[in-house]
Amino acid sequence: LISFKISNITLKSKTIIFFKFIYNEIMTIIIKNKETLIYDDFIFKCCVGKNGITKNKKEGDKKTPAGLYNLENLYFRDDRVKRPITFLKCIPIHKKMGWCDDVTNKNKYNKLINVKKNVRHEKLFRKDNIYDFLIPISYNRKKRVVGKGSAIFIHLTNNYKKTEGCIGLKKNDFLILLKLINKKTKIRII
């Protein structure tokens, strides 16, 4: 797998963009001070949960979980946006997609589901644009514990309004980040 690093240099009104190819290198996204996402030499403004960052996440606490996590696939609204340039697997979001946050449903909790009225869920096919692009992070995914938090994503924001526990980025920054990351990229939330 090949990823790349972009650097800009301006010389006498000409901008030169350099691509540094990195082979199979594991890079880490870092979330610091509740409003900064850092990846290599790139610094993006972001937003996190309304109640900050925690090491003891609970469902509905409006906190972003601290720790080191894998990134999952990219989900996107192909009825609104083009498939982006990325090394991540891209999955179109359809009307019946949801993410289970139902603490009474042990089997589906914190999983992608087909929406059913009897299962509480985060709807992925939304009227607003914040889920036009989203990447789930691997928080509470392999050994799921019901009630420890679900549906933690990197998604879009329009105004850096604090989230329910996710990480929000402006669309242009999200698209830049997508070009830089791959399936080996991790996210460290501190």
Salt bridges, closest charged atoms under 4 A:
ASP40 OD2 - LYS5 NZ 3.98
ASP41 OD2 - LYS5 NZ 2.73
ASP61 OD1 - LYS57 NZ 2.57
GLU72 OE2 - ARG141 NE 2.78
ASP79 OD2 - ARG77 NH2 2.73
ASP101 OD2 - ARG120 NH2 3.60
GLU122 OE2 - ARG126 NH1 3.16
ASP128 OD2 - ARG126 NH2 2.66
ASP132 OD1 - ARG80 NH1 2.84
GLU164 OE2 - LYS50 NZ 2.88
GLU164 OE1 - LYS62 NZ 3.56
